[in-house]
Amino acid sequence: MKKTGVLTTIITIILTLIIISLIYLYLIYPHLPAEPRQLKIKQNIKNLPDVSSEIKMFYPNMRFTHNNLTYSFESCNEEKQKKMKQAFLEISSRTPLTFTETIKENADIQIGCSDDYLEKEKNIFIAGEGGPSEILNSSWYPAILKGKIQLYDSKCDEPVVELHELLHVFGFDHINKTDYIMYPYVNCNFHLNQEYINILNNLYSVPAKPELHFDSLNAVKKGSYLDFDVWVANQGLTKATNVKLKISSNKGEIKSFNLQEIPFGLRKNIKVTNVKLPSRNIEQIQFKIITSENEYSKENNIAIATL
């Protein structure tokens, strides 16, 4: 009788230990910290082809962010203004671009006619006597924000000099072809070559859009917890709104974070620790950038983190 009681007690103790172990494994163990494990990041990278071909630009695919450009004159007589407007008309008649006169402070392109008009500003391109004066080079289409032109007296009847300097504003560099309008030494017989029109049409027929991508991503898994440090950049031509970062696994969505708005040419950081994973055994995590707006490509929006 005593042996039966002892056996029963032993069995009870063993069953109790087993139950406690199971409870530990089910409820406690998944929440215990573990040795940090760096996750390997794999992502799609989409690059934009250079549409400029053999026509050299300061940066490939550089352009204004909009097609409806404004301009202003300073110290320019009627004759110089007339020839500059003829240059605008020739471009606008063959491309999607339009040009409207405005006051200097608001102008995309500022045109001066005094010898000291062009300033030696930081990061300014001085190619001949005209060029982009403000550039944001952090996108698929390096953005021309402002341009300046200096007009001297021209002996040409046609707006050859004006077109030459205007093409500099659009980012075109000199070319070593003696029959091209961007040859360094102007000839009054030059004309606007079709290659430049083709490039402008290619660039400005594309609507301005945002383009989001992972500029950098670092992720560490600690048992059933995730730490990550993400930079999301907008390399498009317009701001991205309602931006979210969604984290998921094969078991579904883990968590999402609201990044709100990211202006073009800028990036936003989100750094989070101890995000609870649905399982300690998760070995692959997807990071996805979500926005309701159209982008140039969605291929850059997903990164996969694996052990």
C-alpha positions as CSV (number, residue, x, y, z in Angstrom):
1,M,0.0,0.0,0.0
2,K,2.8,2.3,0.9
3,K,4.6,1.5,-2.4
4,T,1.5,2.4,-4.4
5,G,1.3,5.8,-2.6
6,V,4.9,6.6,-3.3
7,L,4.6,5.6,-6.9
8,T,1.5,7.8,-7.3
9,T,3.4,10.7,-5.8
10,I,6.4,10.2,-8.1
11,I,4.1,10.0,-11.1
12,T,2.2,13.2,-10.0
13,I,5.5,15.0,-9.6
14,I,6.7,13.9,-13.0
15,L,3.4,14.9,-14.7
16,T,3.6,18.3,-12.9
17,L,7.1,18.9,-14.1
18,I,6.1,18.0,-17.6
19,I,3.1,20.3,-17.5
20,I,5.3,23.1,-16.1
21,S,7.9,22.5,-18.9
22,L,5.1,22.6,-21.5
23,I,3.8,25.8,-20.1
24,Y,7.3,27.2,-20.1
25,L,7.9,26.2,-23.7
26,Y,4.5,27.6,-24.8
27,L,4.2,30.8,-22.8
28,I,7.6,31.8,-21.5
29,Y,10.4,30.5,-23.8
30,P,9.2,32.4,-26.9
31,H,9.6,35.7,-25.0
32,L,13.0,35.1,-23.6
33,P,15.9,37.1,-25.2
34,A,18.3,35.3,-27.5
35,E,21.6,35.9,-29.1
36,P,21.2,38.7,-31.8
37,R,21.4,37.4,-35.3
38,Q,22.1,39.7,-38.2
39,L,19.6,39.3,-41.1
40,K,20.8,39.3,-44.7
41,I,19.0,41.8,-46.9
42,K,18.0,41.2,-50.5
43,Q,16.2,43.8,-52.6
44,N,15.3,44.6,-56.1
45,I,17.2,47.6,-57.5
46,K,15.7,49.3,-60.6
47,N,17.9,51.7,-62.6
48,L,16.7,54.1,-65.2
49,P,18.4,53.9,-68.6
50,D,20.2,57.0,-69.9
51,V,18.0,58.5,-72.6
52,S,20.6,61.0,-73.7
53,S,22.5,58.5,-75.8
54,E,25.7,60.2,-77.3
55,I,24.4,63.7,-76.5
56,K,26.3,64.6,-73.3
57,M,24.4,66.0,-70.3
58,F,25.9,67.3,-67.0
59,Y,24.0,64.4,-65.4
60,P,22.1,61.7,-67.3
61,N,18.3,62.3,-67.5
62,M,18.5,65.6,-65.7
63,R,15.3,67.7,-66.1
64,F,13.0,70.2,-64.5
65,T,10.3,68.7,-62.3
66,H,7.5,70.3,-64.4
67,N,6.8,71.2,-68.0
68,N,5.3,74.6,-67.6
69,L,8.4,76.7,-67.1
70,T,8.6,80.4,-66.2
71,Y,11.2,83.0,-67.0
72,S,12.2,86.5,-66.2
73,F,14.4,89.2,-67.8
74,E,16.8,91.6,-66.1
75,S,18.4,94.5,-67.9
76,C,17.6,93.1,-71.3
77,N,16.5,95.4,-74.2
78,E,13.6,94.6,-76.5
79,E,15.8,93.0,-79.2
80,K,17.4,90.6,-76.7
81,Q,14.0,89.7,-75.2
82,K,12.6,89.1,-78.7
83,K,15.3,86.7,-79.7
84,M,15.1,84.8,-76.4
85,K,11.4,84.5,-76.8
86,Q,12.0,83.1,-80.3
87,A,14.2,80.4,-78.7
88,F,11.5,79.6,-76.2
89,L,8.9,79.3,-79.1
90,E,11.1,77.0,-81.1
91,I,11.5,74.6,-78.1
92,S,7.8,74.8,-77.1
93,S,6.6,74.2,-80.7
94,R,8.5,70.9,-80.8
95,T,8.2,69.5,-77.3
96,P,5.7,69.3,-74.4
97,L,7.4,72.4,-72.7
98,T,5.8,75.8,-72.3
99,F,7.3,79.1,-71.2
100,T,5.6,82.0,-69.4
101,E,7.1,85.3,-68.3
102,T,7.0,86.1,-64.6
103,I,8.8,88.1,-62.0
104,K,12.4,87.3,-61.2
105,E,11.8,85.8,-57.7
106,N,9.4,83.1,-59.1
107,A,11.2,82.4,-62.4
108,D,12.5,78.9,-63.2
109,I,14.9,80.5,-65.7
110,Q,16.4,84.0,-65.0
111,I,17.8,85.8,-68.0
112,G,20.2,88.7,-67.6
113,C,22.0,91.0,-70.0
114,S,24.7,92.6,-67.9
115,D,28.3,91.4,-67.7
116,D,28.1,90.8,-64.0
117,Y,24.8,89.0,-63.9
118,L,26.0,85.4,-63.5
119,E,27.3,84.8,-60.0
120,K,29.8,82.1,-59.0
121,E,27.5,80.2,-56.6
122,K,28.3,76.9,-54.9
123,N,27.4,73.9,-57.1
124,I,26.5,76.2,-60.0
125,F,27.2,74.9,-63.5
126,I,28.7,77.6,-65.7
127,A,28.7,76.1,-69.2
128,G,29.3,79.0,-71.6
129,E,27.0,81.7,-70.3
130,G,24.1,79.7,-69.1
131,G,23.2,76.6,-67.2
132,P,21.4,75.1,-64.2
133,S,22.0,77.2,-61.1
134,E,20.2,74.8,-58.6
135,I,20.2,71.0,-59.0
136,L,19.0,68.3,-56.7
137,N,21.0,65.3,-57.8
138,S,19.4,62.5,-55.7
139,S,16.9,61.0,-58.1
140,W,16.4,59.0,-61.2
141,Y,15.9,62.3,-62.9
142,P,18.4,64.8,-61.4
143,A,16.1,67.7,-60.8
144,I,16.9,71.2,-62.3
145,L,15.3,73.6,-59.8
146,K,16.6,76.9,-61.3
147,G,18.5,78.1,-64.4
148,K,20.4,81.2,-65.4
149,I,21.3,82.7,-68.8
150,Q,23.6,85.6,-69.6
151,L,23.0,87.2,-73.0
152,Y,25.7,89.2,-74.7
153,D,25.4,90.9,-78.0
154,S,24.9,88.4,-80.8
155,K,25.5,89.1,-84.5
156,C,23.3,86.2,-85.5
157,D,19.9,87.1,-87.1
158,E,18.4,83.8,-85.7
159,P,18.3,83.0,-81.9
160,V,21.3,80.6,-82.2
161,V,23.1,81.9,-79.1
162,E,19.8,82.0,-77.1
163,L,19.1,78.4,-78.1
164,H,22.6,77.3,-77.2
165,E,22.4,78.8,-73.7
166,L,18.8,77.5,-73.2
167,L,20.0,74.0,-73.9
168,H,22.7,74.5,-71.3
169,V,20.0,75.3,-68.8
170,F,18.3,72.0,-69.7
171,G,21.5,70.2,-68.8
172,F,23.2,69.7,-72.2
173,D,27.0,70.1,-72.3
174,H,29.1,71.1,-75.2
175,I,29.7,68.5,-77.9
176,N,32.7,68.1,-80.2
177,K,30.6,68.1,-83.5
178,T,31.1,71.2,-85.6
179,D,27.6,71.1,-87.1
180,Y,25.8,70.8,-83.8
181,I,24.3,73.8,-81.9
182,M,26.1,72.8,-78.7
183,Y,29.5,73.0,-80.4
184,P,31.5,75.4,-78.1
185,Y,32.1,78.0,-80.8
186,V,28.8,79.4,-82.1
187,N,28.2,79.7,-85.8
188,C,25.2,81.7,-87.0
189,N,24.4,78.9,-89.4
190,F,23.7,76.5,-86.6
191,H,20.2,75.1,-86.1
192,L,18.5,73.2,-83.4
193,N,19.4,69.6,-84.1
194,Q,16.7,67.0,-83.9
195,E,18.6,64.9,-81.4
196,Y,18.1,67.5,-78.7
197,I,14.4,67.7,-79.5
198,N,14.1,63.9,-79.2
199,I,15.8,63.9,-75.8
200,L,13.6,66.7,-74.5
201,N,10.5,64.8,-75.7
202,N,11.7,61.6,-74.1
203,L,12.4,63.3,-70.8
204,Y,9.4,65.6,-70.6
205,S,6.8,63.2,-71.9
206,V,7.3,61.2,-68.7
207,P,4.9,62.6,-66.0
208,A,6.5,63.6,-62.7
209,K,6.0,60.8,-60.1
210,P,7.5,59.7,-56.8
211,E,9.9,56.8,-56.7
212,L,10.4,55.2,-53.3
213,H,13.1,52.7,-52.5
214,F,15.1,51.4,-49.5
215,D,18.2,53.6,-49.2
216,S,19.5,51.3,-46.4
217,L,18.1,48.6,-44.3
218,N,19.6,46.8,-41.2
219,A,17.7,44.2,-39.3
220,V,18.6,42.0,-36.3
221,K,16.5,39.1,-34.9
222,K,16.7,38.3,-31.2
223,G,14.6,35.2,-30.6
224,S,11.0,36.3,-31.3
225,Y,11.9,40.0,-31.4
226,L,13.1,42.2,-34.3
227,D,15.2,45.3,-34.3
228,F,15.5,47.3,-37.5
229,D,16.9,50.6,-38.9
230,V,15.4,51.6,-42.2
231,W,16.0,54.7,-44.5
232,V,13.3,55.1,-47.2
233,A,14.2,57.6,-50.0
234,N,12.2,59.2,-52.7
235,Q,14.2,59.4,-55.9
236,G,11.3,60.6,-58.0
237,L,10.2,64.1,-59.1
238,T,7.3,64.7,-56.8
239,K,6.6,64.1,-53.1
240,A,5.2,60.8,-51.9
241,T,2.2,61.0,-49.5
242,N,0.6,58.4,-47.3
243,V,3.7,56.3,-47.2
244,K,3.7,53.2,-44.9
245,L,6.3,50.6,-44.1
246,K,4.7,47.1,-43.8
247,I,6.5,44.2,-42.1
248,S,5.3,40.7,-42.7
249,S,6.2,37.0,-42.7
250,N,4.7,33.8,-44.1
251,K,2.3,34.0,-41.1
252,G,0.9,37.4,-42.3
253,E,1.4,41.0,-41.4
254,I,3.6,41.7,-38.3
255,K,3.2,45.4,-38.0
256,S,3.0,48.6,-40.1
257,F,4.4,52.1,-39.6
258,N,3.2,55.4,-41.0
259,L,5.9,57.4,-42.6
260,Q,3.4,60.1,-43.8
261,E,5.1,62.2,-46.5
262,I,8.5,62.1,-48.2
263,P,9.5,65.0,-50.5
264,F,11.3,64.2,-53.7
265,G,15.1,64.0,-53.3
266,L,14.9,63.4,-49.5
267,R,14.7,60.3,-47.3
268,K,13.1,59.4,-44.0
269,N,14.4,57.1,-41.2
270,I,12.5,54.8,-38.9
271,K,14.4,52.9,-36.2
272,V,12.5,50.4,-34.0
273,T,13.5,47.8,-31.4
274,N,11.7,44.8,-29.9
275,V,9.0,44.3,-32.6
276,K,7.2,41.1,-31.5
277,L,7.3,38.3,-34.2
278,P,4.5,35.7,-34.5
279,S,7.0,32.9,-33.9
280,R,10.6,32.4,-32.6
281,N,11.2,30.3,-35.7
282,I,10.5,33.0,-38.3
283,E,13.5,33.0,-40.6
284,Q,12.3,35.4,-43.4
285,I,10.8,38.8,-43.0
286,Q,9.5,41.1,-45.8
287,F,9.8,44.9,-45.6
288,K,7.5,46.6,-48.1
289,I,7.0,50.3,-48.8
290,I,3.4,51.1,-49.5
291,T,1.9,54.3,-51.1
292,S,-1.4,54.8,-52.9
293,E,0.3,56.9,-55.6
294,N,1.7,55.8,-58.9
295,E,5.5,55.4,-59.0
296,Y,7.9,54.9,-61.8
297,S,8.5,51.4,-60.5
298,K,7.2,49.3,-57.6
299,E,10.2,46.9,-58.0
300,N,12.2,48.9,-55.5
301,N,9.5,48.7,-52.8
302,I,10.3,45.3,-51.4
303,A,13.3,44.0,-49.4
304,I,13.6,40.5,-47.9
305,A,15.5,39.9,-44.7
306,T,16.6,36.3,-44.0
307,L,18.8,34.5,-41.5
